[in-house]
Amino acid sequence: MSYQVGPALLFSQMEPPPERTAEFHDWYDGDHIPARMELSGFTGARRYRAVAGDPAHLAVYELESLAALETPGYRSVKSSPSALTRDMLSSVNGFTRFTLRQVQDAGDRVAGRFLSVVAFAVPPQDEDVFNAWYGDEHVPMLLEAHDWLRVRRYEVVDGEGGPWTHFALHELRTAEVMGSPERMRARSGPLRAALADRPWFADSGRWLYERIASVQSSSSQREVSEDVR
């Protein structure tokens, strides 16, 4: 597969057995993330725990482009995981893994304490009107809220764990902004009304996560986190 050059994301959800939760965190922070932060094209990683929705844990890897997943280094890490990685991944539930190509980045270049994730399975015939609604109407209205910091939208290049074709990642300063008047208005725009009766629209995936860890590679330009500004 030939990937287009541009910012991208590796997005993965999972949930360990309750009795292995502490081991899961140690594995992610001490094995899985460090192995990838040494690779060319990987610029950062964040981990989250669910506030609403499941699976309970999300990890996102920031990539210079999806070409980072074609390098010999990544292929080696992916095809020859550590024994702990093989064991841990064999025990988790709700596993998803999506490679995403960025199509829009609006707002401040910051990482909020909370992340709202929305996923859609958009039929090809509705893609143009979907992009017009989300990018031109919905996102600007959301960003009118003080605590709605940033919105990045992605197209799915490859994935497992759901039918999704499009993701939106919303960086939030507070969870309370999800109930703000600005969000209520953004959910009633005229372009949204034209899509609301489509079956796929009601079947979207929605999660709210709180960030628990953030790592930047030594070569990347540092991105400000709201809780340390």
HELIX and SHEET records of a PDB file:
HELIX    1   1 PRO A   18  ARG A   20  5                                   3    
HELIX    2   2 THR A   21  TRP A   27  1                                   7    
HELIX    3   3 TYR A   28  HIS A   32  3                                   5    
HELIX    4   4 ILE A   33  MET A   37  1                                   5    
HELIX    5   5 LEU A   66  GLU A   70  5                                   5    
HELIX    6   6 PRO A   72  SER A   79  1                                   8    
HELIX    7   7 ALA A   83  SER A   91  1                                   9    
HELIX    8   8 PRO A  124  ASP A  126  5                                   3    
HELIX    9   9 GLU A  127  ASN A  131  1                                   5    
HELIX   10  10 ALA A  132  HIS A  138  3                                   7    
HELIX   11  11 VAL A  139  LEU A  142  1                                   4    
HELIX   12  12 GLU A  176  GLY A  179  5                                   4    
HELIX   13  13 PRO A  181  ALA A  186  1                                   6    
HELIX   14  14 PRO A  190  ALA A  193  1                                   4    
HELIX   15  15 PRO A  199  ALA A  202  1                                   4    
HELIX   16  16 GLU A  226  VAL A  228  5                                   3    
SHEET    1   A 9 ALA A   8  GLU A  15  0                                        
SHEET    2   A 9 HIS A  57  LEU A  63 -1                                        
SHEET    3   A 9 PHE A  42  ALA A  52 -1                                        
SHEET    4   A 9 GLY A 205  GLN A 216 -1                                        
SHEET    5   A 9 PHE A 114  PHE A 120 -1                                        
SHEET    6   A 9 HIS A 166  LEU A 172 -1                                        
SHEET    7   A 9 TRP A 148  GLU A 160 -1                                        
SHEET    8   A 9 ASN A  93  GLY A 107 -1                                        
SHEET    9   A 9 ALA A   8  GLU A  15 -1                                        
SHEET    1   B 2 VAL A 110  ALA A 111  0                                        
SHEET    2   B 2 VAL A 224  SER A 225  1                                        
END                                                                             
